[in-house]
Amino acid sequence: MQIKGKVRARLEVSPSISEADLEAAAMADPTIAAAIEGQTVRKVIVRAPKLVNIVV
């Protein structure tokens, strides 16, 4: 999982996970939640099951 293109956390998921489920799991991760706290999320790019990039 990346924020502004930099890896902030890693998450092991099933290869068959949907993009919506992967995005929800990324947003629920405490490391990611702490990193984006107080900032506006402009865009979330999901390429399941390998990448979640959060643009703030």
N, CA, C and O atoms as a printed pandas DataFrame, in Angstrom:
     atom_number atom_name residue_name chain_id  residue_number  x_coord  y_coord  z_coord
0              1         N          MET        A               1    0.844   -1.153    0.000
1              2        CA          MET        A               1    0.000    0.000    0.000
2              3         C          MET        A               1    0.898    1.228    0.000
3              4         O          MET        A               1    1.882    1.300    0.737
4              5         N          GLN        A               2    0.546    2.174   -0.828
5              6        CA          GLN        A               2    1.351    3.376   -0.981
6              7         C          GLN        A               2    0.524    4.613   -0.675
7              8         O          GLN        A               2   -0.689    4.645   -0.884
8              9         N          ILE        A               3    1.209    5.621   -0.180
9             10        CA          ILE        A               3    0.615    6.951   -0.029
10            11         C          ILE        A               3    1.553    7.906   -0.742
11            12         O          ILE        A               3    2.742    7.971   -0.430
12            13         N          LYS        A               4    1.022    8.635   -1.687
13            14        CA          LYS        A               4    1.803    9.551   -2.525
14            15         C          LYS        A               4    2.963    8.837   -3.198
15            16         O          LYS        A               4    4.038    9.418   -3.352
16            17         N          GLY        A               5    2.762    7.575   -3.605
17            18        CA          GLY        A               5    3.762    6.837   -4.340
18            19         C          GLY        A               5    4.845    6.195   -3.508
19            20         O          GLY        A               5    5.748    5.566   -4.058
20            21         N          LYS        A               6    4.780    6.336   -2.175
21            22        CA          LYS        A               6    5.787    5.729   -1.304
22            23         C          LYS        A               6    5.139    4.613   -0.492
23            24         O          LYS        A               6    4.054    4.786    0.064
24            25         N          VAL        A               7    5.807    3.477   -0.430
25            26        CA          VAL        A               7    5.267    2.320    0.289
26            27         C          VAL        A               7    5.213    2.634    1.774
27            28         O          VAL        A               7    6.221    3.001    2.378
28            29         N          ARG        A               8    4.039    2.491    2.355
29            30        CA          ARG        A               8    3.833    2.756    3.782
30            31         C          ARG        A               8    3.487    1.490    4.555
31            32         O          ARG        A               8    3.768    1.397    5.750
32            33         N          ALA        A               9    2.880    0.512    3.883
33            34        CA          ALA        A               9    2.479   -0.720    4.562
34            35         C          ALA        A               9    2.327   -1.829    3.533
35            36         O          ALA        A               9    2.196   -1.582    2.334
36            37         N          ARG        A              10    2.348   -3.046    4.032
37            38        CA          ARG        A              10    2.119   -4.218    3.180
38            39         C          ARG        A              10    0.993   -5.025    3.790
39            40         O          ARG        A              10    0.822   -5.063    5.008
40            41         N          LEU        A              11    0.228   -5.670    2.925
41            42        CA          LEU        A              11   -0.942   -6.424    3.350
42            43         C          LEU        A              11   -1.013   -7.693    2.517
43            44         O          LEU        A              11   -0.937   -7.635    1.290
44            45         N          GLU        A              12   -1.157   -8.838    3.172
45            46        CA          GLU        A              12   -1.313  -10.104    2.447
46            47         C          GLU        A              12   -2.789  -10.367    2.233
47            48         O          GLU        A              12   -3.575  -10.392    3.179
48            49         N          VAL        A              13   -3.156  -10.564    0.965
49            50        CA          VAL        A              13   -4.555  -10.805    0.611
50            51         C          VAL        A              13   -4.643  -11.967   -0.371
51            52         O          VAL        A              13   -3.639  -12.400   -0.937
52            53         N          SER        A              14   -5.830  -12.448   -0.557
53            54        CA          SER        A              14   -6.089  -13.514   -1.514
54            55         C          SER        A              14   -5.917  -12.982   -2.943
55            56         O          SER        A              14   -6.270  -11.834   -3.210
56            57         N          PRO        A              15   -5.387  -13.786   -3.857
57            58        CA          PRO        A              15   -5.238  -13.339   -5.248
58            59         C          PRO        A              15   -6.571  -13.032   -5.925
59            60         O          PRO        A              15   -6.605  -12.320   -6.929
60            61         N          SER        A              16   -7.655  -13.557   -5.391
61            62        CA          SER        A              16   -8.962  -13.339   -6.014
62            63         C          SER        A              16   -9.755  -12.210   -5.357
63            64         O          SER        A              16  -10.960  -12.104   -5.585
64            65         N          ILE        A              17   -9.114  -11.367   -4.549
65            66        CA          ILE        A              17   -9.824  -10.285   -3.857
66            67         C          ILE        A              17  -10.304   -9.245   -4.871
67            68         O          ILE        A              17   -9.632   -8.974   -5.866
68            69         N          SER        A              18  -11.460   -8.676   -4.605
69            70        CA          SER        A              18  -11.996   -7.646   -5.499
70            71         C          SER        A              18  -11.343   -6.304   -5.177
71            72         O          SER        A              18  -10.781   -6.118   -4.097
72            73         N          GLU        A              19  -11.424   -5.383   -6.115
73            74        CA          GLU        A              19  -10.829   -4.062   -5.912
74            75         C          GLU        A              19  -11.498   -3.325   -4.761
75            76         O          GLU        A              19  -10.821   -2.641   -3.993
76            77         N          ALA        A              20  -12.804   -3.450   -4.631
77            78        CA          ALA        A              20  -13.534   -2.775   -3.553
78            79         C          ALA        A              20  -13.120   -3.326   -2.189
79            80         O          ALA        A              20  -12.932   -2.564   -1.241
80            81         N          ASP        A              21  -12.980   -4.648   -2.091
81            82        CA          ASP        A              21  -12.569   -5.259   -0.826
82            83         C          ASP        A              21  -11.137   -4.869   -0.467
83            84         O          ASP        A              21  -10.828   -4.629    0.700
84            85         N          LEU        A              22  -10.266   -4.806   -1.472
85            86        CA          LEU        A              22   -8.879   -4.426   -1.227
86            87         C          LEU        A              22   -8.786   -2.972   -0.768
87            88         O          LEU        A              22   -8.009   -2.655    0.132
88            89         N          GLU        A              23   -9.566   -2.098   -1.375
89            90        CA          GLU        A              23   -9.576   -0.688   -0.957
90            91         C          GLU        A              23  -10.075   -0.559    0.476
91            92         O          GLU        A              23   -9.509    0.203    1.260
92            93         N          ALA        A              24  -11.125   -1.292    0.827
93            94        CA          ALA        A              24  -11.662   -1.245    2.192
94            95         C          ALA        A              24  -10.636   -1.762    3.199
95            96         O          ALA        A              24  -10.501   -1.198    4.285
96            97         N          ALA        A              25   -9.917   -2.822    2.852
97            98        CA          ALA        A              25   -8.899   -3.367    3.740
98            99         C          ALA        A              25   -7.747   -2.376    3.921
99           100         O          ALA        A              25   -7.202   -2.244    5.017
100          101         N          ALA        A              26   -7.384   -1.691    2.854
101          102        CA          ALA        A              26   -6.304   -0.703    2.942
102          103         C          ALA        A              26   -6.699    0.458    3.832
103          104         O          ALA        A              26   -5.898    0.904    4.653
104          105         N          MET        A              27   -7.909    0.952    3.687
105          106        CA          MET        A              27   -8.365    2.080    4.493
106          107         C          MET        A              27   -8.533    1.691    5.965
107          108         O          MET        A              27   -8.432    2.546    6.845
108          109         N          ALA        A              28   -8.786    0.420    6.237
109          110        CA          ALA        A              28   -8.967   -0.042    7.612
110          111         C          ALA        A              28   -7.634   -0.318    8.305
111          112         O          ALA        A              28   -7.602   -0.466    9.527
112          113         N          ASP        A              29   -6.545   -0.389    7.561
113          114        CA          ASP        A              29   -5.237   -0.659    8.155
114          115         C          ASP        A              29   -4.835    0.501    9.064
115          116         O          ASP        A              29   -4.901    1.654    8.639
116          117         N          PRO        A              30   -4.418    0.228   10.306
117          118        CA          PRO        A              30   -4.084    1.313   11.240
118          119         C          PRO        A              30   -2.904    2.178   10.790
119          120         O          PRO        A              30   -2.884    3.376   11.071
120          121         N          THR        A              31   -1.936    1.601   10.107
121          122        CA          THR        A              31   -0.782    2.372    9.624
122          123         C          THR        A              31   -1.219    3.383    8.575
123          124         O          THR        A              31   -0.789    4.536    8.599
124          125         N          ILE        A              32   -2.067    2.954    7.661
125          126        CA          ILE        A              32   -2.556    3.833    6.605
126          127         C          ILE        A              32   -3.480    4.900    7.196
127          128         O          ILE        A              32   -3.393    6.072    6.829
128          129         N          ALA        A              33   -4.355    4.496    8.100
129          130        CA          ALA        A              33   -5.275    5.453    8.724
130          131         C          ALA        A              33   -4.508    6.552    9.449
131          132         O          ALA        A              33   -4.891    7.720    9.379
132          133         N          ALA        A              34   -3.439    6.196   10.140
133          134        CA          ALA        A              34   -2.633    7.188   10.847
134          135         C          ALA        A              34   -1.907    8.112    9.868
135          136         O          ALA        A              34   -1.754    9.304   10.136
136          137         N          ALA        A              35   -1.463    7.567    8.738
137          138        CA          ALA        A              35   -0.715    8.362    7.766
138          139         C          ALA        A              35   -1.593    9.371    7.025
139          140         O          ALA        A              35   -1.112   10.433    6.629
140          141         N          ILE        A              36   -2.873    9.049    6.834
141          142        CA          ILE        A              36   -3.750    9.972    6.093
142          143         C          ILE        A              36   -4.655   10.784    7.010
143          144         O          ILE        A              36   -5.494   11.549    6.536
144          145         N          GLU        A              37   -4.490   10.622    8.308
145          146        CA          GLU        A              37   -5.332   11.341    9.267
146          147         C          GLU        A              37   -5.193   12.853    9.083
147          148         O          GLU        A              37   -4.084   13.387    9.047
148          149         N          GLY        A              38   -6.315   13.517    8.968
149          150        CA          GLY        A              38   -6.334   14.960    8.820
150          151         C          GLY        A              38   -6.121   15.447    7.398
151          152         O          GLY        A              38   -6.114   16.655    7.162
152          153         N          GLN        A              39   -5.948   14.543    6.444
153          154        CA          GLN        A              39   -5.744   14.924    5.051
154          155         C          GLN        A              39   -6.931   14.472    4.214
155          156         O          GLN        A              39   -7.633   13.529    4.575
156          157         N          THR        A              40   -7.145   15.139    3.114
157          158        CA          THR        A              40   -8.224   14.787    2.206
158          159         C          THR        A              40   -7.712   13.796    1.168
159          160         O          THR        A              40   -6.723   14.058    0.484
160          161         N          VAL        A              41   -8.389   12.658    1.057
161          162        CA          VAL        A              41   -8.022   11.664    0.055
162          163         C          VAL        A              41   -8.613   12.106   -1.274
163          164         O          VAL        A              41   -9.833   12.201   -1.416
164          165         N          ARG        A              42   -7.754   12.376   -2.246
165          166        CA          ARG        A              42   -8.218   12.853   -3.555
166          167         C          ARG        A              42   -8.536   11.714   -4.504
167          168         O          ARG        A              42   -9.470   11.799   -5.301
168          169         N          LYS        A              43   -7.746   10.638   -4.414
169          170        CA          LYS        A              43   -7.922    9.539   -5.358
170          171         C          LYS        A              43   -7.336    8.276   -4.756
171          172         O          LYS        A              43   -6.332    8.321   -4.044
172          173         N          VAL        A              44   -7.970    7.150   -5.046
173          174        CA          VAL        A              44   -7.452    5.849   -4.635
174          175         C          VAL        A              44   -7.334    4.994   -5.894
175          176         O          VAL        A              44   -8.322    4.730   -6.579
176          177         N          ILE        A              45   -6.108    4.569   -6.184
177          178        CA          ILE        A              45   -5.840    3.745   -7.355
178          179         C          ILE        A              45   -5.644    2.314   -6.864
179          180         O          ILE        A              45   -4.749    2.043   -6.064
180          181         N          VAL        A              46   -6.483    1.403   -7.347
181          182        CA          VAL        A              46   -6.426    0.006   -6.910
182          183         C          VAL        A              46   -6.154   -0.879   -8.111
183          184         O          VAL        A              46   -6.868   -0.823   -9.112
184          185         N          ARG        A              47   -5.121   -1.694   -8.005
185          186        CA          ARG        A              47   -4.799   -2.711   -9.003
186          187         C          ARG        A              47   -4.701   -4.030   -8.241
187          188         O          ARG        A              47   -3.618   -4.478   -7.864
188          189         N          ALA        A              48   -5.865   -4.632   -8.028
189          190        CA          ALA        A              48   -5.928   -5.858   -7.222
190          191         C          ALA        A              48   -5.190   -6.973   -7.917
191          192         O          ALA        A              48   -5.247   -7.061   -9.143
192          193         N          PRO        A              49   -4.515   -7.810   -7.210
193          194        CA          PRO        A              49   -4.253   -7.842   -5.771
194          195         C          PRO        A              49   -2.915   -7.239   -5.392
195          196         O          PRO        A              49   -2.442   -7.479   -4.281
196          197         N          LYS        A              50   -2.281   -6.464   -6.269
197          198        CA          LYS        A              50   -0.908   -6.038   -6.025
198          199         C          LYS        A              50   -0.729   -4.642   -5.471
199          200         O          LYS        A              50    0.228   -4.414   -4.731
200          201         N          LEU        A              51   -1.592   -3.702   -5.787
201          202        CA          LEU        A              51   -1.277   -2.311   -5.468
202          203         C          LEU        A              51   -2.495   -1.530   -5.019
203          204         O          LEU        A              51   -3.586   -1.671   -5.572
204          205         N          VAL        A              52   -2.288   -0.708   -4.010
205          206        CA          VAL        A              52   -3.247    0.321   -3.616
206          207         C          VAL        A              52   -2.435    1.586   -3.431
207          208         O          VAL        A              52   -1.535    1.620   -2.591
208          209         N          ASN        A              53   -2.730    2.628   -4.197
209          210        CA          ASN        A              53   -2.031    3.906   -4.080
210          211         C          ASN        A              53   -3.053    4.953   -3.687
211          212         O          ASN        A              53   -4.046    5.155   -4.385
212          213         N          ILE        A              54   -2.809    5.616   -2.570
213          214        CA          ILE        A              54   -3.727    6.639   -2.052
214          215         C          ILE        A              54   -3.086    7.998   -2.303
215          216         O          ILE        A              54   -1.971    8.263   -1.852
216          217         N          VAL        A              55   -3.796    8.848   -3.021
217          218        CA          VAL        A              55   -3.308   10.189   -3.329
218          219         C          VAL        A              55   -4.020   11.168   -2.410
219          220         O          VAL        A              55   -5.247   11.272   -2.408
220          221         N          VAL        A              56   -3.204   11.893   -1.617
221          222        CA          VAL        A              56   -3.773   12.891   -0.698
222          223         C          VAL        A              56   -3.343   14.261   -1.096
223          224         O          VAL        A              56   -3.717   15.238   -0.448
